[in-house]
């Protein structure tokens, strides 16, 4: 009996270790979900966030790689000192470009959160933030949109929204 308990405990410890390692790996990949790179260097989104002065953090609109392989950093305000700091950290600064957007990534996420609280009441099927377009995408039927348009825009700026009309459903493919 003691031997079987040891085997069960040993198996549980190994399984827990594997699960913990997988969770850590998943957490790391989520943290680094935004990155910009070319074939020789990588700067993670987490490193970029460390480089941003706290007074400037709300001015980051997001980060992505464009079709030409450029590291695109979206900012809500021009800040030459910050831009030079980023380029200085980047081995291939000629591949880093800055674009200016109206909303920070945090503003998009906050607006999305506000909609989440009223989504079912307004017929919103789901929402997604798109940093490249600097929009919150709302998936909704035309009927629900026309019925609830005024109420929707009490929770989010109209120019922050991209609408996708249709009747959507989630399908579990497991």
Number of C-alpha atoms within 10 A of each C-alpha: 6 7 8 9 10 11 12 12 12 12 12 12 12 12 12 12 12 12 12 12 12 12 12 12 12 12 12 12 11 10 13 15 14 16 19 24 18 14 6 7 11 15 18 17 18 14 13 17 12 11 15 16 10 10 7 14 16 16 23 22 24 23 23 19 19 12 7 7 14 19 25 19 21 25 24 18 16 13 11 9 8 14 15 12 12 18 15 11 13 18 15 16 14 10 17 19 15 14 15 16 19 16 21 22 25 15 20 23 17 13 19 23 15 15 23 16 11 14 18 11 12 17 18 20 19 17 20 14 19 16 19 17 12 23 24 25 19 21 20 22 18 16 13 15 19 10 13 15 14 11 13 19 14 11 16 19 11 14 11 18 21 18 15 13 15 12 11 12 8 7 6 5 4 3
